[in-house]
Amino acid sequence: MKRRLFVASSLSAAGLTGCGVGNALTQNQTVHNILTSVDVLNHGLIGTRGMAKEYTDADVDKNFRTNGFATPASSRYIGYLKDKFASYRLVVDGLVDNKQTFTVAQLRAMPLSTQITRHDCVEGWSVIGKWRGVRVADVLAMVKPQQGARYVVFHCMDVDDQGTPYYESLDLHEAAHPQTILALDLNDAPLDPDHGAPVRMKIPTQLGYKSAKWVDHIEVVSTFAHIFSGKGGYWEDNGYNWYAGI
């Protein structure tokens, strides 16, 4: 029982596809029951105590595959592209003692962590990339979550065809995992727009849909029941498991 746990094996066995609205996973109640039955075991017994395998530079896929929603086309994001993200601000607030706002330059001035890890998509494909960014644990240490804080919600700038924004969440323990980072670079270059520039999540211990792109707001909360449909993430609101450990 190593990295590929019950959730991933169940998805593979069912032959499911992900990252598209109305796929087999969101419509199959039998699959929902299977995933729900092992979710507590995955998270409770294994959780985020382990580390995702790290690879070498020779293993890196130079053409890192993109998927998910289209690159944001809002006037705000276009403005960021025009000024090369000089006006971008990452807001970190919610149940914290010290609300923070970071520019890209300020994030790059923080201690950066590098990892070469595998991105596993719920669709069944994997790709290895070299990531560099700020540990979420370091950001949380700066903002100081208050008593009662339980989750970290990552709000994004991309939207679906109906205009619903993408978002994701982790509990505080998962967010503080040493491999959970706010990625700034991919394969030794700053993130490009299609890969989530200027800031995206990289969570190699969980399936790819947890590694949200185009993050501009991090909110520390006691519950995510009030956020959109209340399941803790865009795909979770559409039937995926909230805990996607691999």
MIZADREN-849767 format. One line per field, with one value per residue (C-alpha): residue number from 1; residue in one letter; y, z negated, x negated. Coordinates in steps of 0.25 Angstrom, whole numbers, m for minus. Each point is the difference from the previous one (the first is absolute). Example, Ala and Ser with C-alpha at 12.3 -4.5 7.8 and 13.67 -1.06 7.14 Angstrom:
<recs>
nr = c(1,2)
rest = c(A,S)
yy = c(m18,14)
zz = c(m31,2)
xx = c(m49,m6)
</recs>
This chain:
<recs>
nr = c(1,2,3,4,5,6,7,8,9,10,11,12,13,14,15,16,17,18,19,20,21,22,23,24,25,26,27,28,29,30,31,32,33,34,35,36,37,38,39,40,41,42,43,44,45,46,47,48,49,50,51,52,53,54,55,56,57,58,59,60,61,62,63,64,65,66,67,68,69,70,71,72,73,74,75,76,77,78,79,80,81,82,83,84,85,86,87,88,89,90,91,92,93,94,95,96,97,98,99,100,101,102,103,104,105,106,107,108,109,110,111,112,113,114,115,116,117,118,119,120,121,122,123,124,125,126,127,128,129,130,131,132,133,134,135,136,137,138,139,140,141,142,143,144,145,146,147,148,149,150,151,152,153,154,155,156,157,158,159,160,161,162,163,164,165,166,167,168,169,170,171,172,173,174,175,176,177,178,179,180,181,182,183,184,185,186,187,188,189,190,191,192,193,194,195,196,197,198,199,200,201,202,203,204,205,206,207,208,209,210,211,212,213,214,215,216,217,218,219,220,221,222,223,224,225,226,227,228,229,230,231,232,233,234,235,236,237,238,239,240,241,242,243,244,245,246)
rest = c(M,K,R,R,L,F,V,A,S,S,L,S,A,A,G,L,T,G,C,G,V,G,N,A,L,T,Q,N,Q,T,V,H,N,I,L,T,S,V,D,V,L,N,H,G,L,I,G,T,R,G,M,A,K,E,Y,T,D,A,D,V,D,K,N,F,R,T,N,G,F,A,T,P,A,S,S,R,Y,I,G,Y,L,K,D,K,F,A,S,Y,R,L,V,V,D,G,L,V,D,N,K,Q,T,F,T,V,A,Q,L,R,A,M,P,L,S,T,Q,I,T,R,H,D,C,V,E,G,W,S,V,I,G,K,W,R,G,V,R,V,A,D,V,L,A,M,V,K,P,Q,Q,G,A,R,Y,V,V,F,H,C,M,D,V,D,D,Q,G,T,P,Y,Y,E,S,L,D,L,H,E,A,A,H,P,Q,T,I,L,A,L,D,L,N,D,A,P,L,D,P,D,H,G,A,P,V,R,M,K,I,P,T,Q,L,G,Y,K,S,A,K,W,V,D,H,I,E,V,V,S,T,F,A,H,I,F,S,G,K,G,G,Y,W,E,D,N,G,Y,N,W,Y,A,G,I)
yy = c(0,11,13,m5,m2,m4,12,m1,m15,2,10,m8,m12,7,5,15,13,13,15,1,4,m12,m11,m14,3,11,m9,m14,m2,m14,7,11,m11,m7,13,4,m13,1,15,m1,m11,7,13,m5,m11,5,15,8,m6,m6,8,m1,m6,9,m2,5,11,m11,m4,13,1,12,2,0,m3,10,m3,6,13,10,11,11,11,10,15,m2,m11,6,12,m9,m5,14,4,m13,m3,13,4,m14,m2,m13,2,m9,3,m6,m6,5,10,7,1,1,5,m5,5,m10,6,m1,m15,m2,7,m11,m13,m9,m15,m8,m14,m9,m8,m7,7,m11,4,m7,m3,m10,7,5,9,4,15,8,10,11,9,4,m10,2,m3,12,9,m6,3,15,2,m8,m8,3,m10,m7,1,m14,2,8,4,3,10,0,10,m11,m3,m10,2,5,10,m8,2,m12,m2,m10,m3,m8,m2,8,m13,m3,15,m1,m12,3,m3,9,12,13,m3,11,m7,m13,m6,11,11,9,m6,4,4,m14,m7,10,12,7,m9,m14,m11,m13,m11,m13,m8,2,m2,12,7,4,8,12,10,15,2,14,m1,m10,0,m7,m5,m9,m6,1,m4,15,0,m3,m14,m2,m13,7,1,2,m15,m4,8,m8,m14,m2,m4,12,m9,m4,m7,m8)
zz = c(0,5,8,9,m10,0,7,12,1,0,10,9,m1,4,12,m3,6,m7,2,9,m5,0,1,m5,m14,m3,5,m5,m14,m2,2,m10,m10,2,m2,m12,m6,0,m2,m15,1,10,m8,m14,1,10,2,3,m8,12,10,15,8,5,13,8,10,10,m3,3,12,7,6,m12,4,m3,m3,m7,2,11,m4,m6,10,m10,1,m13,4,14,m8,m8,13,5,m12,m2,m13,m7,m4,m5,m15,m7,m12,m12,m10,m8,m14,m2,m9,11,13,11,15,8,14,8,m3,m15,2,8,m12,m10,m2,13,0,12,3,12,m1,8,3,0,7,m3,15,m1,5,m7,3,m8,m2,m8,m9,m8,m10,m14,m10,m4,m14,0,4,m11,m10,4,0,m13,1,m11,m10,8,13,7,15,10,13,13,9,14,12,10,2,7,12,m10,m7,m12,m6,m3,m14,m9,m15,m9,m15,m8,m2,15,4,m10,7,4,15,1,7,7,13,7,10,8,7,m4,6,m6,2,13,1,5,m12,m11,0,m9,m11,m1,m10,1,m9,4,m10,6,13,10,m1,m14,6,4,10,0,m15,m5,m13,m12,m11,m13,m5,m11,11,15,m1,4,12,13,m1,m13,3,0,15,13,4,m13,1,13,m7,m1,m14,m8,m5,12,m6,9)
xx = c(0,m9,4,11,11,14,6,m10,2,15,0,m9,8,13,m7,4,m3,m1,m2,13,13,10,m10,3,m6,10,12,m3,6,m7,m14,5,3,m14,m8,8,m2,m15,m2,0,m11,m8,0,0,m10,m10,4,m12,m11,m7,m8,2,m11,m10,m7,m13,m2,m1,14,7,10,m5,14,9,14,11,15,12,7,m5,m10,7,5,5,m4,m7,m9,m3,m5,m9,m6,m2,m8,m7,8,m6,14,4,3,2,9,m1,11,12,m2,m14,m7,m8,6,m10,m1,m12,m5,m7,m13,3,3,m13,m8,5,m7,3,2,m4,6,1,13,10,14,10,13,14,1,m11,m13,m12,m11,m13,m4,m10,7,m5,8,4,4,15,m5,m9,12,8,m11,0,16,2,13,9,6,12,m7,1,m2,m7,8,m7,8,m4,2,5,15,8,10,10,m9,m2,m14,m10,m4,m6,m3,m8,0,m11,m8,0,m3,m12,m6,m14,3,12,m5,5,m7,m7,m9,2,m12,m10,9,10,14,6,15,5,m6,5,m8,m4,4,6,1,m9,4,m7,6,14,7,m2,13,m5,m11,8,m6,1,2,2,7,m3,11,m2,14,6,9,2,15,4,m10,7,7,m7,m8,m14,m4,6,m1,4,13,2,m2,m15,m6,m5,m12,m8,m12,m9)
</recs>
